[in-house]
Amino acid sequence: MVDSSDLPLNVSREILQESRIVRIIRKQLVKRAIGMLQDLAKKGDEEYEKFWSAFGRNIKLGVMEDSENKDKLAALLRVRRAGRPRKCDRTRRHCASAL
């Protein structure tokens, strides 16, 4: 939930989607969320793996749809290796070991 005194109260969804203030708020929320995910990924593989199991599909979708944050989201991707089906590896580490 976001509270802002600058948002108009009785307006349609279309007007809010075109609002400059809403675009700024959206950009800041996305930036903060990606930062939190990066911190979670750095802390420990077990915690991030639980997150990845629940929301990995959304991160993949974000890589395809959000061109502005594509690289940051791509660093959060994980892949399953054939030798370790229950363990997820960082995409970069997996790609480097495959070469």
QUIMO-V835748 format. One record per run of one state. SS is the DSSP state (hx for helix, st for strand, lp for the rest). FROM is the first residue (numbers start at 1). TO is the last residue. If there is no record, write none. Layout:
ss=SS from=FROM to=TO
ss=SS from=FROM to=TO
This chain:
ss=lp from=1 to=12
ss=hx from=13 to=18
ss=lp from=19 to=19
ss=hx from=20 to=43
ss=lp from=44 to=44
ss=hx from=45 to=65
ss=lp from=66 to=66
ss=hx from=67 to=74
ss=lp from=75 to=77
ss=st from=78 to=80
ss=lp from=81 to=87
ss=st from=88 to=90
ss=hx from=91 to=98
ss=lp from=99 to=99
